[in-house]
Amino acid sequence: MNIFFEGPVLWSQIDANMHLRHSAYADFAAQARLSLLEQVGLDASQFIQLKLGPILFREELFYHREINPNDKVRVSCEMTKCKSDASRWSIKHEIFRGDGTKSATVLVDGAWIDTQKRKLTGLPAELLEKFKAIPRSEDFVEETL
């Protein structure tokens, strides 16, 4: 399993029903994606320097089991779809609570944006090779241009 984030559930992430609030699942997935990028050699400073950033077009969340206060979570990530130039991509996250029970699945579709021009763009060659090192799902699809 490709775990890219592990951490505790904080009190501020608990809702009135005493379990993890809905938006905290998306926050955990986003943190895992950031860690995923860093682990393949793509850190935030490179994106700032190149005036690039990841953006999401879709985020879909499936709840499976509740996560309670003081639990711990682990988040896996794998790419399910990507254009050959990595200009668009999809990532699946699975969120597990401390006892190993899968609690949620988060699916995102994203792309890269030139933060100065505010236009979609691909990755430069040196970043593209690193991006291709992201773990892929068994049913991964590479889309040709």
N, C-alpha and C positions, 0 to 999 in steps of 0.2 A: 504494500500500500504506500502511496506517495504522500506522506504527511508533511505539510508545509507550515502548519501552525498548531501549537499546543498552548493552552492557557486556561486560567481560571475564569469562571463566570463571576462577574462583579455584581455587587448589590445594585448598582445603577443600571444594570441590564435586565433586571427583574421587573415584571409587570404586576398589575393588581391581582392576578390569579396565582401569583407566587411561582411563575416559571419564566424562562427566558422570553423576553419580548420579541415580537416579530422582526423588528429592524436590526436586532443584535445578530441574527443569523447572517444577514447581508454584510454586516460589519466584519464578522469573523471570516466570511468568504473573501472580502476585499483584502483583509490583512494577510490571508493565505496567498492570494495572488501576488501581492507585493513581495512576500517572502519567496515565492516561486520564481519571480523574475530575478531577484537578487541571487538566488542559488544557481541560476544558469548564467550569471555574470552580467545581468542588466540591472544596474542600480539607478536610483532616482537622480543622482547627479549627472549621469550620462544623458538622461532624458531632458533635464533642464538645459544642459549645455547645447544639445542638438535641437532644442525647442520642439520636442515631441512629447506626446502623452497618450496613455491609453484612455479610451472612452467606451462606454457601454451603450448599446442600443436596446438591449433586452436583459432583464434579470427575472428569472422565474424561480419560485421557491416552493418546494414540496415538503410539508411537515410530516414526519413519521412518528416520533415519540417526543414527549416533553423533556426539557432540560431544566433542572431545579437549581435553586440557590446553592452556592458553594461547590457545585460540580466542576469538573474540568472538561474541556472540549479538545478534540483533535479534528483538524480539517485536512482532507486530501484534495488534490487538484490533478486533473489530467485534461489535456486538450482533446476535444472530440472532433473538431473540424478546423481547417485552416486553408486559406488560399496559398498558393505556392509562393507568393511574395510576402506572405504574412500580413497583408493589408487588412484582412478581416479574419476573425478567429472565434472559436467557441470553446468554453472551458466548463467542465463539470466539477463541482465541489461536493464532497460528502462530509457531513458534520456528525461526529460521534461524541456521545457523552462519555464520562469517565469509565463506565462499566463496559464500554465497547459497543453499545447499542447505537445503530444508525438512527439519528434523530432528524436529519433533514438532508435534502438534496437541493443544491442551488445550481441553476444553469444560466450562463451568461453568454451573450454574443457581443463581441466588441471589435474595435478597430484602433488605428493610430491616427492622431490628429496633429497637424503642424500647428503648434500653439500660437505662432505669430500670424500665419496666414488664415487660421481658423478653417482649414480645409483638410479633408482626409488625405492620408499619405501612406506610403509603404515604409518599411524599415531600410536604413542603409545596409549595405552588404555585411559589414562587420557585426551589426546587431542581429541581422537576419540569421546568421549561422548560430548565434547563441540562442535565439528564440526557438530555433528548430530542435534544441536539446530538451525542451519541455516534455515531460512524460506524456505519452499518448494513450488514449483508451483503446481497448481491443477493437472497437468498431470505428476507429479514427477514419475520417475522410479528408483527403487532400483535394481541394478544388483547384482546377487549372484556370488560368486567366483567359 
